[in-house]
């Protein structure tokens, strides 16, 4: 009778177990298991969030055009829009025109940056060359930065040293500091 050495039997059994383990592992491994899970699985999620943030844009001559700050900015990859919380915008004007200061609770900036929707407690201020301050209050304002123009169809309150003016709707021409009130204009003025 032929006796097989013990080390040979152990080697054959170990090799069979190893081959069986490799075969089971090969069939149980899915190629997708090697691909990491996406960081953003919800398409409604923004692709980035920054804050606080600020931007200073300069004109062709290197002079400041505007400065924009916000507490938090989120950007949506699908639409290309950016949403800002507590934005503050300083629009510098050609001299001798004074700059405009704009603040709001929120802002939505279009993908190409040509339209800014300011909403909730919008405040627009400008200190005139005489030192007098003009303050405009509304709930919503659409700003077109490239056209130096802003408008609203909401109620507007204009406060200045000699009184208060209210209206419904307004056009603001930022380059020459001109304001057009559209309807229901009422004013209270103090005479010195």
Beta strands, then each sheet from edge to edge (+ up, - down):
strand 1: 48-50
strand 2: 53-58
strand 3: 64-70
strand 4: 72-75
strand 5: 82-85
strand 6: 88-91
strand 7: 100-103
strand 8: 106-109
strand 9: 116-127
strand 10: 133-144
strand 11: 149-160
strand 12: 163-173
strand 13: 178-189
sheet 1: 1+ 4- 5+ 8- 9+ 7- 6+ 3- 2+
sheet 2: 1+ 4- 5+ 8- 9+ 10- 11+ 12- 13+
end
